[in-house]
Amino acid sequence: MEKNSRQHAEQDKKYLTSKNSPELKKAMDKISAELLKRNKNLYRRLANKC
């Protein structure tokens, strides 16, 4: 019985990816853009210090 419930739980799992979730893709794109912006600003500041 315990094996059946564990198999059932495994079947119910759904993995979200940017391909199957437009909301996740939008959020990840926003985060990526922010990180790129921060890195660009960081590199600019570092270049000015050298």
PDB file of N, H, CA, C and O in Angstrom:
ATOM      1  N   MET A   1       0.819  -1.195   0.000  1.00  0.00           N
ATOM      2  CA  MET A   1       0.000   0.000   0.000  1.00  0.00           C
ATOM      3  C   MET A   1       0.866   1.263   0.000  1.00  0.00           C
ATOM      4  O   MET A   1       0.591   2.219  -0.726  1.00  0.00           O
ATOM      5  N   GLU A   2       1.918   1.250   0.828  1.00  0.00           N
ATOM      6  H   GLU A   2       2.141   0.474   1.418  1.00  0.00           H
ATOM      7  CA  GLU A   2       2.798   2.414   0.903  1.00  0.00           C
ATOM      8  C   GLU A   2       3.473   2.667  -0.447  1.00  0.00           C
ATOM      9  O   GLU A   2       3.664   3.817  -0.841  1.00  0.00           O
ATOM     10  N   LYS A   3       3.830   1.606  -1.147  1.00  0.00           N
ATOM     11  H   LYS A   3       3.675   0.671  -0.827  1.00  0.00           H
ATOM     12  CA  LYS A   3       4.467   1.755  -2.460  1.00  0.00           C
ATOM     13  C   LYS A   3       3.517   2.432  -3.451  1.00  0.00           C
ATOM     14  O   LYS A   3       3.945   3.281  -4.233  1.00  0.00           O
ATOM     15  N   ASN A   4       2.238   2.065  -3.424  1.00  0.00           N
ATOM     16  H   ASN A   4       1.891   1.376  -2.788  1.00  0.00           H
ATOM     17  CA  ASN A   4       1.258   2.668  -4.323  1.00  0.00           C
ATOM     18  C   ASN A   4       1.100   4.159  -4.068  1.00  0.00           C
ATOM     19  O   ASN A   4       1.028   4.941  -5.016  1.00  0.00           O
ATOM     20  N   SER A   5       1.044   4.561  -2.810  1.00  0.00           N
ATOM     21  H   SER A   5       1.102   3.925  -2.041  1.00  0.00           H
ATOM     22  CA  SER A   5       0.867   5.983  -2.501  1.00  0.00           C
ATOM     23  C   SER A   5       2.106   6.775  -2.915  1.00  0.00           C
ATOM     24  O   SER A   5       1.989   7.919  -3.356  1.00  0.00           O
ATOM     25  N   ARG A   6       3.269   6.189  -2.781  1.00  0.00           N
ATOM     26  H   ARG A   6       3.364   5.261  -2.423  1.00  0.00           H
ATOM     27  CA  ARG A   6       4.496   6.865  -3.201  1.00  0.00           C
ATOM     28  C   ARG A   6       4.535   6.990  -4.726  1.00  0.00           C
ATOM     29  O   ARG A   6       4.933   8.032  -5.248  1.00  0.00           O
ATOM     30  N   GLN A   7       4.131   5.951  -5.439  1.00  0.00           N
ATOM     31  H   GLN A   7       3.808   5.104  -5.015  1.00  0.00           H
ATOM     32  CA  GLN A   7       4.080   6.014  -6.898  1.00  0.00           C
ATOM     33  C   GLN A   7       3.072   7.066  -7.340  1.00  0.00           C
ATOM     34  O   GLN A   7       3.317   7.801  -8.296  1.00  0.00           O
ATOM     35  N   HIS A   8       1.950   7.139  -6.653  1.00  0.00           N
ATOM     36  H   HIS A   8       1.750   6.542  -5.875  1.00  0.00           H
ATOM     37  CA  HIS A   8       0.919   8.125  -6.977  1.00  0.00           C
ATOM     38  C   HIS A   8       1.468   9.538  -6.786  1.00  0.00           C
ATOM     39  O   HIS A   8       1.237  10.415  -7.619  1.00  0.00           O
ATOM     40  N   ALA A   9       2.191   9.756  -5.695  1.00  0.00           N
ATOM     41  H   ALA A   9       2.379   9.044  -5.018  1.00  0.00           H
ATOM     42  CA  ALA A   9       2.789  11.073  -5.421  1.00  0.00           C
ATOM     43  C   ALA A   9       3.793  11.437  -6.516  1.00  0.00           C
ATOM     44  O   ALA A   9       3.859  12.593  -6.935  1.00  0.00           O
ATOM     45  N   GLU A  10       4.564  10.474  -6.976  1.00  0.00           N
ATOM     46  H   GLU A  10       4.510   9.535  -6.636  1.00  0.00           H
ATOM     47  CA  GLU A  10       5.532  10.721  -8.050  1.00  0.00           C
ATOM     48  C   GLU A  10       4.824  11.115  -9.345  1.00  0.00           C
ATOM     49  O   GLU A  10       5.307  11.979 -10.077  1.00  0.00           O
ATOM     50  N   GLN A  11       3.689  10.490  -9.628  1.00  0.00           N
ATOM     51  H   GLN A  11       3.297   9.789  -9.033  1.00  0.00           H
ATOM     52  CA  GLN A  11       2.946  10.790 -10.841  1.00  0.00           C
ATOM     53  C   GLN A  11       2.321  12.174 -10.796  1.00  0.00           C
ATOM     54  O   GLN A  11       2.120  12.790 -11.842  1.00  0.00           O
ATOM     55  N   ASP A  12       2.010  12.675  -9.608  1.00  0.00           N
ATOM     56  H   ASP A  12       2.174  12.174  -8.758  1.00  0.00           H
ATOM     57  CA  ASP A  12       1.371  13.980  -9.457  1.00  0.00           C
ATOM     58  C   ASP A  12       2.350  15.143  -9.586  1.00  0.00           C
ATOM     59  O   ASP A  12       1.925  16.291  -9.712  1.00  0.00           O
ATOM     60  N   LYS A  13       3.646  14.866  -9.555  1.00  0.00           N
ATOM     61  H   LYS A  13       3.991  13.933  -9.452  1.00  0.00           H
ATOM     62  CA  LYS A  13       4.624  15.941  -9.636  1.00  0.00           C
ATOM     63  C   LYS A  13       4.612  16.571 -11.022  1.00  0.00           C
ATOM     64  O   LYS A  13       4.530  15.880 -12.038  1.00  0.00           O
ATOM     65  N   LYS A  14       4.695  17.890 -11.040  1.00  0.00           N
ATOM     66  H   LYS A  14       4.762  18.451 -10.215  1.00  0.00           H
ATOM     67  CA  LYS A  14       4.780  18.615 -12.301  1.00  0.00           C
ATOM     68  C   LYS A  14       5.928  19.599 -12.166  1.00  0.00           C
ATOM     69  O   LYS A  14       5.977  20.384 -11.220  1.00  0.00           O
ATOM     70  N   TYR A  15       6.830  19.553 -13.095  1.00  0.00           N
ATOM     71  H   TYR A  15       6.791  18.914 -13.863  1.00  0.00           H
ATOM     72  CA  TYR A  15       7.991  20.421 -13.042  1.00  0.00           C
ATOM     73  C   TYR A  15       7.738  21.648 -13.905  1.00  0.00           C
ATOM     74  O   TYR A  15       7.439  21.538 -15.094  1.00  0.00           O
ATOM     75  N   LEU A  16       7.861  22.813 -13.291  1.00  0.00           N
ATOM     76  H   LEU A  16       8.103  22.903 -12.325  1.00  0.00           H
ATOM     77  CA  LEU A  16       7.666  24.050 -14.032  1.00  0.00           C
ATOM     78  C   LEU A  16       8.952  24.426 -14.749  1.00  0.00           C
ATOM     79  O   LEU A  16      10.042  24.381 -14.179  1.00  0.00           O
ATOM     80  N   THR A  17       8.798  24.791 -15.995  1.00  0.00           N
ATOM     81  H   THR A  17       7.912  24.828 -16.458  1.00  0.00           H
ATOM     82  CA  THR A  17       9.918  25.290 -16.781  1.00  0.00           C
ATOM     83  C   THR A  17       9.444  26.530 -17.515  1.00  0.00           C
ATOM     84  O   THR A  17       8.251  26.830 -17.555  1.00  0.00           O
ATOM     85  N   SER A  18      10.391  27.238 -18.090  1.00  0.00           N
ATOM     86  H   SER A  18      11.360  26.994 -18.058  1.00  0.00           H
ATOM     87  CA  SER A  18      10.002  28.423 -18.854  1.00  0.00           C
ATOM     88  C   SER A  18       9.251  28.038 -20.123  1.00  0.00           C
ATOM     89  O   SER A  18       8.591  28.883 -20.728  1.00  0.00           O
ATOM     90  N   LYS A  19       9.340  26.785 -20.530  1.00  0.00           N
ATOM     91  H   LYS A  19       9.876  26.099 -20.039  1.00  0.00           H
ATOM     92  CA  LYS A  19       8.615  26.334 -21.724  1.00  0.00           C
ATOM     93  C   LYS A  19       7.141  26.061 -21.431  1.00  0.00           C
ATOM     94  O   LYS A  19       6.285  26.301 -22.282  1.00  0.00           O
ATOM     95  N   ASN A  20       6.840  25.560 -20.231  1.00  0.00           N
ATOM     96  H   ASN A  20       7.535  25.364 -19.539  1.00  0.00           H
ATOM     97  CA  ASN A  20       5.442  25.218 -19.941  1.00  0.00           C
ATOM     98  C   ASN A  20       4.751  26.217 -19.015  1.00  0.00           C
ATOM     99  O   ASN A  20       3.596  26.015 -18.639  1.00  0.00           O
ATOM    100  N   SER A  21       5.448  27.293 -18.645  1.00  0.00           N
ATOM    101  H   SER A  21       6.386  27.456 -18.951  1.00  0.00           H
ATOM    102  CA  SER A  21       4.842  28.297 -17.772  1.00  0.00           C
ATOM    103  C   SER A  21       5.220  29.701 -18.250  1.00  0.00           C
ATOM    104  O   SER A  21       6.330  30.166 -17.991  1.00  0.00           O
ATOM    105  N   PRO A  22       4.308  30.370 -18.941  1.00  0.00           N
ATOM    106  CA  PRO A  22       4.604  31.729 -19.418  1.00  0.00           C
ATOM    107  C   PRO A  22       4.908  32.695 -18.271  1.00  0.00           C
ATOM    108  O   PRO A  22       5.719  33.608 -18.425  1.00  0.00           O
ATOM    109  N   GLU A  23       4.253  32.492 -17.118  1.00  0.00           N
ATOM    110  H   GLU A  23       3.594  31.750 -16.994  1.00  0.00           H
ATOM    111  CA  GLU A  23       4.503  33.368 -15.975  1.00  0.00           C
ATOM    112  C   GLU A  23       5.941  33.208 -15.475  1.00  0.00           C
ATOM    113  O   GLU A  23       6.610  34.188 -15.149  1.00  0.00           O
ATOM    114  N   LEU A  24       6.397  31.967 -15.423  1.00  0.00           N
ATOM    115  H   LEU A  24       5.854  31.171 -15.688  1.00  0.00           H
ATOM    116  CA  LEU A  24       7.767  31.709 -14.980  1.00  0.00           C
ATOM    117  C   LEU A  24       8.761  32.304 -15.970  1.00  0.00           C
ATOM    118  O   LEU A  24       9.756  32.904 -15.562  1.00  0.00           O
ATOM    119  N   LYS A  25       8.504  32.146 -17.259  1.00  0.00           N
ATOM    120  H   LYS A  25       7.697  31.659 -17.591  1.00  0.00           H
ATOM    121  CA  LYS A  25       9.393  32.699 -18.282  1.00  0.00           C
ATOM    122  C   LYS A  25       9.495  34.219 -18.138  1.00  0.00           C
ATOM    123  O   LYS A  25      10.584  34.786 -18.219  1.00  0.00           O
ATOM    124  N   LYS A  26       8.357  34.866 -17.926  1.00  0.00           N
ATOM    125  H   LYS A  26       7.472  34.405 -17.861  1.00  0.00           H
ATOM    126  CA  LYS A  26       8.345  36.323 -17.774  1.00  0.00           C
ATOM    127  C   LYS A  26       9.159  36.742 -16.546  1.00  0.00           C
ATOM    128  O   LYS A  26       9.943  37.689 -16.606  1.00  0.00           O
ATOM    129  N   ALA A  27       8.965  36.034 -15.441  1.00  0.00           N
ATOM    130  H   ALA A  27       8.328  35.264 -15.392  1.00  0.00           H
ATOM    131  CA  ALA A  27       9.700  36.351 -14.210  1.00  0.00           C
ATOM    132  C   ALA A  27      11.201  36.116 -14.384  1.00  0.00           C
ATOM    133  O   ALA A  27      12.013  36.926 -13.936  1.00  0.00           O
ATOM    134  N   MET A  28      11.565  35.027 -15.025  1.00  0.00           N
ATOM    135  H   MET A  28      10.906  34.369 -15.389  1.00  0.00           H
ATOM    136  CA  MET A  28      12.986  34.719 -15.239  1.00  0.00           C
ATOM    137  C   MET A  28      13.625  35.731 -16.186  1.00  0.00           C
ATOM    138  O   MET A  28      14.771  36.129 -15.979  1.00  0.00           O
ATOM    139  N   ASP A  29      12.907  36.147 -17.211  1.00  0.00           N
ATOM    140  H   ASP A  29      11.976  35.824 -17.379  1.00  0.00           H
ATOM    141  CA  ASP A  29      13.434  37.161 -18.128  1.00  0.00           C
ATOM    142  C   ASP A  29      13.679  38.480 -17.401  1.00  0.00           C
ATOM    143  O   ASP A  29      14.678  39.159 -17.639  1.00  0.00           O
ATOM    144  N   LYS A  30      12.756  38.829 -16.516  1.00  0.00           N
ATOM    145  H   LYS A  30      11.945  38.278 -16.323  1.00  0.00           H
ATOM    146  CA  LYS A  30      12.898  40.068 -15.745  1.00  0.00           C
ATOM    147  C   LYS A  30      14.119  39.991 -14.825  1.00  0.00           C
ATOM    148  O   LYS A  30      14.894  40.943 -14.738  1.00  0.00           O
ATOM    149  N   ILE A  31      14.287  38.869 -14.149  1.00  0.00           N
ATOM    150  H   ILE A  31      13.657  38.095 -14.219  1.00  0.00           H
ATOM    151  CA  ILE A  31      15.428  38.679 -13.258  1.00  0.00           C
ATOM    152  C   ILE A  31      16.728  38.702 -14.058  1.00  0.00           C
ATOM    153  O   ILE A  31      17.704  39.318 -13.630  1.00  0.00           O
ATOM    154  N   SER A  32      16.750  38.043 -15.206  1.00  0.00           N
ATOM    155  H   SER A  32      15.956  37.544 -15.554  1.00  0.00           H
ATOM    156  CA  SER A  32      17.955  38.013 -16.046  1.00  0.00           C
ATOM    157  C   SER A  32      18.332  39.414 -16.502  1.00  0.00           C
ATOM    158  O   SER A  32      19.507  39.780 -16.483  1.00  0.00           O
ATOM    159  N   ALA A  33      17.354  40.189 -16.908  1.00  0.00           N
ATOM    160  H   ALA A  33      16.399  39.892 -16.923  1.00  0.00           H
ATOM    161  CA  ALA A  33      17.626  41.557 -17.357  1.00  0.00           C
ATOM    162  C   ALA A  33      18.194  42.394 -16.214  1.00  0.00           C
ATOM    163  O   ALA A  33      19.116  43.184 -16.418  1.00  0.00           O
ATOM    164  N   GLU A  34      17.653  42.225 -15.030  1.00  0.00           N
ATOM    165  H   GLU A  34      16.904  41.584 -14.864  1.00  0.00           H
ATOM    166  CA  GLU A  34      18.143  42.972 -13.864  1.00  0.00           C
ATOM    167  C   GLU A  34      19.578  42.577 -13.530  1.00  0.00           C
ATOM    168  O   GLU A  34      20.401  43.436 -13.214  1.00  0.00           O
ATOM    169  N   LEU A  35      19.878  41.293 -13.597  1.00  0.00           N
ATOM    170  H   LEU A  35      19.210  40.595 -13.853  1.00  0.00           H
ATOM    171  CA  LEU A  35      21.250  40.836 -13.321  1.00  0.00           C
ATOM    172  C   LEU A  35      22.229  41.372 -14.356  1.00  0.00           C
ATOM    173  O   LEU A  35      23.334  41.790 -14.010  1.00  0.00           O
ATOM    174  N   LEU A  36      21.834  41.361 -15.613  1.00  0.00           N
ATOM    175  H   LEU A  36      20.937  41.020 -15.894  1.00  0.00           H
ATOM    176  CA  LEU A  36      22.709  41.909 -16.652  1.00  0.00           C
ATOM    177  C   LEU A  36      22.978  43.392 -16.420  1.00  0.00           C
ATOM    178  O   LEU A  36      24.100  43.865 -16.596  1.00  0.00           O
ATOM    179  N   LYS A  37      21.943  44.113 -16.025  1.00  0.00           N
ATOM    180  H   LYS A  37      21.031  43.729 -15.881  1.00  0.00           H
ATOM    181  CA  LYS A  37      22.081  45.543 -15.753  1.00  0.00           C
ATOM    182  C   LYS A  37      23.032  45.772 -14.574  1.00  0.00           C
ATOM    183  O   LYS A  37      23.902  46.641 -14.631  1.00  0.00           O
ATOM    184  N   ARG A  38      22.861  44.994 -13.517  1.00  0.00           N
ATOM    185  H   ARG A  38      22.155  44.288 -13.470  1.00  0.00           H
ATOM    186  CA  ARG A  38      23.733  45.133 -12.341  1.00  0.00           C
ATOM    187  C   ARG A  38      25.181  44.807 -12.685  1.00  0.00           C
ATOM    188  O   ARG A  38      26.097  45.514 -12.265  1.00  0.00           O
ATOM    189  N   ASN A  39      25.389  43.730 -13.452  1.00  0.00           N
ATOM    190  H   ASN A  39      24.645  43.155 -13.793  1.00  0.00           H
ATOM    191  CA  ASN A  39      26.748  43.354 -13.836  1.00  0.00           C
ATOM    192  C   ASN A  39      27.395  44.426 -14.701  1.00  0.00           C
ATOM    193  O   ASN A  39      28.575  44.738 -14.537  1.00  0.00           O
ATOM    194  N   LYS A  40      26.626  44.982 -15.614  1.00  0.00           N
ATOM    195  H   LYS A  40      25.668  44.728 -15.747  1.00  0.00           H
ATOM    196  CA  LYS A  40      27.150  46.040 -16.478  1.00  0.00           C
ATOM    197  C   LYS A  40      27.597  47.238 -15.642  1.00  0.00           C
ATOM    198  O   LYS A  40      28.665  47.804 -15.876  1.00  0.00           O
ATOM    199  N   ASN A  41      26.770  47.618 -14.664  1.00  0.00           N
ATOM    200  H   ASN A  41      25.903  47.159 -14.474  1.00  0.00           H
ATOM    201  CA  ASN A  41      27.126  48.728 -13.790  1.00  0.00           C
ATOM    202  C   ASN A  41      28.347  48.394 -12.927  1.00  0.00           C
ATOM    203  O   ASN A  41      29.199  49.252 -12.697  1.00  0.00           O
ATOM    204  N   LEU A  42      28.428  47.169 -12.459  1.00  0.00           N
ATOM    205  H   LEU A  42      27.736  46.472 -12.646  1.00  0.00           H
ATOM    206  CA  LEU A  42      29.572  46.748 -11.650  1.00  0.00           C
ATOM    207  C   LEU A  42      30.861  46.803 -12.470  1.00  0.00           C
ATOM    208  O   LEU A  42      31.866  47.339 -12.004  1.00  0.00           O
ATOM    209  N   TYR A  43      30.839  46.257 -13.678  1.00  0.00           N
ATOM    210  H   TYR A  43      30.022  45.821 -14.056  1.00  0.00           H
ATOM    211  CA  TYR A  43      32.032  46.281 -14.528  1.00  0.00           C
ATOM    212  C   TYR A  43      32.438  47.708 -14.871  1.00  0.00           C
ATOM    213  O   TYR A  43      33.628  48.015 -14.945  1.00  0.00           O
ATOM    214  N   ARG A  44      31.464  48.575 -15.080  1.00  0.00           N
ATOM    215  H   ARG A  44      30.498  48.326 -15.020  1.00  0.00           H
ATOM    216  CA  ARG A  44      31.748  49.965 -15.374  1.00  0.00           C
ATOM    217  C   ARG A  44      32.465  50.619 -14.182  1.00  0.00           C
ATOM    218  O   ARG A  44      33.450  51.336 -14.357  1.00  0.00           O
ATOM    219  N   ARG A  45      31.956  50.361 -12.971  1.00  0.00           N
ATOM    220  H   ARG A  45      31.156  49.778 -12.829  1.00  0.00           H
ATOM    221  CA  ARG A  45      32.590  50.928 -11.780  1.00  0.00           C
ATOM    222  C   ARG A  45      33.997  50.384 -11.578  1.00  0.00           C
ATOM    223  O   ARG A  45      34.907  51.126 -11.209  1.00  0.00           O
ATOM    224  N   LEU A  46      34.172  49.100 -11.818  1.00  0.00           N
ATOM    225  H   LEU A  46      33.432  48.497 -12.117  1.00  0.00           H
ATOM    226  CA  LEU A  46      35.499  48.493 -11.673  1.00  0.00           C
ATOM    227  C   LEU A  46      36.477  49.074 -12.693  1.00  0.00           C
ATOM    228  O   LEU A  46      37.636  49.338 -12.371  1.00  0.00           O
ATOM    229  N   ALA A  47      36.011  49.269 -13.910  1.00  0.00           N
ATOM    230  H   ALA A  47      35.070  49.055 -14.172  1.00  0.00           H
ATOM    231  CA  ALA A  47      36.869  49.831 -14.961  1.00  0.00           C
ATOM    232  C   ALA A  47      37.299  51.248 -14.595  1.00  0.00           C
ATOM    233  O   ALA A  47      38.429  51.642 -14.887  1.00  0.00           O
ATOM    234  N   ASN A  48      36.427  52.011 -13.969  1.00  0.00           N
ATOM    235  H   ASN A  48      35.510  51.692 -13.732  1.00  0.00           H
ATOM    236  CA  ASN A  48      36.746  53.379 -13.581  1.00  0.00           C
ATOM    237  C   ASN A  48      37.751  53.425 -12.439  1.00  0.00           C
ATOM    238  O   ASN A  48      38.468  54.415 -12.296  1.00  0.00           O
ATOM    239  N   LYS A  49      37.818  52.387 -11.631  1.00  0.00           N
ATOM    240  H   LYS A  49      37.235  51.583 -11.748  1.00  0.00           H
ATOM    241  CA  LYS A  49      38.752  52.340 -10.499  1.00  0.00           C
ATOM    242  C   LYS A  49      40.163  51.992 -10.948  1.00  0.00           C
ATOM    243  O   LYS A  49      41.133  52.363 -10.287  1.00  0.00           O
ATOM    244  N   CYS A  50      40.284  51.291 -12.052  1.00  0.00           N
ATOM    245  H   CYS A  50      39.496  50.990 -12.589  1.00  0.00           H
ATOM    246  CA  CYS A  50      41.610  50.823 -12.511  1.00  0.00           C
ATOM    247  C   CYS A  50      42.348  51.864 -13.302  1.00  0.00           C
ATOM    248  O   CYS A  50      43.467  51.619 -13.751  1.00  0.00           O
TER     249      CYS A  50
END
